[in-house]
Each structure stands twice: as structure tokens, then as C-alpha cells.
Amino acid sequence: MRDWGAALECAWRDELADPPVAPRAAKVLRTVQRQWEGLTVFLDDPRVPLDNNTAERWRRTPVVGRKNYYGSRAQWSGELAAMCWTAESSPVLVLK
């Protein structure tokens, strides 16, 4: 995996050094250059997942629920949902 990361880094550095790079491509390559350390952190730390599917799934429940609760038309049910989601999210924010 490390060899792949090194090869990819060489490729984007070569592309960025090539003068006739299109402006949009250059912008993307500069972003990759700025973010490279964060994009490859999983190579050095096996605890870091390759994706954030777990976080995406965790955040999906309130969004889907919100779509389903539109028909309740009760103030108390909206307030209850807001309290539940706040209580669920608070420990995550504290741990960050």
C-alpha cells in the first residue's frame, strides 16, 4: 500500500510540475498537495479507516427520520426528536 501511495504522490507532483496543466486540473492538484498528509494518514495509522461510512450511517438516521416526521404536526413531537438527537450527538462532540 505504501508503494501505491508513493507512486501516486510522484504522479501528481509530476503533473503539477508540468507547465501546460489546465487551470482546473492545477487547482485539483494543488488541493491534493495541501491535503496529502491527511489523505494518506491511513497508511501510517491502521486505526484510521479508509472511508467514513460509519459516520455517514450514524448521521443518516435523524435525516431519514426528519423526512418521516413531517406528518406528525405536533409541536411536542418535534421538540422530543430535537432533544433525542441532541442527546445522541452531544457525547460525540465532546469526544472530538
Backbone torsions as a table, in degrees:
resi	resn	phi	psi	omega
1	MET	NA	-38.1	179.5
2	ARG	-63.3	-37.8	178.1
3	ASP	-62.9	-39.6	178.5
4	TRP	-63.0	-44.1	179.7
5	GLY	-62.7	-41.2	179.1
6	ALA	-66.6	-40.5	178.4
7	ALA	-64.9	-41.0	178.8
8	LEU	-64.9	-40.9	178.6
9	GLU	-62.7	-44.0	177.7
10	CYS	-60.3	-40.4	-178.1
11	ALA	-63.8	-48.3	-177.6
12	TRP	-72.1	-30.5	176.4
13	ARG	-67.1	-41.7	177.1
14	ASP	-62.5	-43.4	179.2
15	GLU	-62.7	-42.3	-178.6
16	LEU	-67.9	-32.2	-179.7
17	ALA	-77.1	-18.1	-179.5
18	ASP	-74.5	118.1	-173.2
19	PRO	-58.2	-39.3	-176.5
20	PRO	-82.7	38.4	178.1
21	VAL	-73.8	132.6	177.3
22	ALA	-61.3	147.3	-176.6
23	PRO	-56.0	-42.4	-179.9
24	ARG	-66.7	-40.7	178.5
25	ALA	-64.8	-40.7	178.8
26	ALA	-62.3	-39.0	179.4
27	LYS	-63.6	-43.5	178.5
28	VAL	-63.5	-45.0	-178.9
29	LEU	-64.7	-36.7	176.6
30	ARG	-66.4	-36.7	176.4
31	THR	-64.5	-44.0	176.9
32	VAL	-60.0	-41.6	179.5
33	GLN	-61.2	-44.3	179.6
34	ARG	-66.3	-37.2	-173.1
35	GLN	-98.1	3.2	-171.3
36	TRP	-55.2	-44.0	-178.4
37	GLU	-60.2	-44.4	179.0
38	GLY	-70.1	-33.8	179.8
39	LEU	-69.7	-23.8	-176.7
40	THR	-112.9	13.1	-177.7
41	VAL	-61.1	-30.1	-179.3
42	PHE	-64.8	-19.0	177.8
43	LEU	-69.9	-31.6	-177.5
44	ASP	-97.5	-23.2	-176.5
45	ASP	-126.3	104.2	-176.3
46	PRO	-66.5	-12.5	177.7
47	ARG	-74.8	-18.8	-178.1
48	VAL	-84.7	121.3	-179.9
49	PRO	-72.9	159.0	178.5
50	LEU	-73.0	-19.6	-178.8
51	ASP	-137.9	178.0	178.6
52	ASN	-118.6	35.7	-179.0
53	ASN	-58.1	-37.8	-179.9
54	THR	-61.1	-46.6	178.9
55	ALA	-65.7	-39.1	179.5
56	GLU	-64.0	-43.8	179.2
57	ARG	-64.8	-38.6	-178.6
58	TRP	-64.0	-38.6	-178.5
59	ARG	-81.0	-12.7	-175.9
60	ARG	-72.6	-35.0	-174.6
61	THR	-55.1	-52.3	179.2
62	PRO	-62.3	-33.4	-178.5
63	VAL	-68.6	-46.2	178.2
64	VAL	-64.3	-42.0	178.5
65	GLY	-61.1	-42.1	179.6
66	ARG	-57.0	-40.9	179.0
67	LYS	-65.1	-35.3	-178.0
68	ASN	-79.5	-23.1	-175.1
69	TYR	-89.6	1.0	-179.5
70	TYR	-57.1	-33.6	-174.9
71	GLY	-80.9	-5.0	-175.5
72	SER	-68.8	-36.4	177.6
73	ARG	53.9	30.0	178.2
74	ALA	-122.5	128.0	-179.2
75	GLN	-58.8	-43.5	-176.5
76	TRP	-62.9	-34.5	-177.7
77	SER	-70.6	-35.5	175.7
78	GLY	-66.4	-41.3	178.3
79	GLU	-66.2	-39.1	177.9
80	LEU	-63.4	-44.7	178.9
81	ALA	-61.9	-41.9	179.3
82	ALA	-63.0	-41.4	178.6
83	MET	-65.2	-41.5	-179.7
84	CYS	-63.6	-45.4	-178.2
85	TRP	-68.3	-35.0	177.1
86	THR	-66.2	-44.2	179.3
87	ALA	-64.5	-34.9	179.6
88	GLU	-71.8	-36.4	-175.5
89	SER	-84.8	-26.2	-174.8
90	SER	-56.6	-47.7	-179.9
91	PRO	-60.9	-34.2	179.7
92	VAL	-66.0	-42.7	-179.6
93	LEU	-66.7	-35.7	-179.8
94	VAL	-69.2	-35.4	-177.7
95	LEU	-75.3	-15.9	-177.8
96	LYS	-72.2	NA	NA
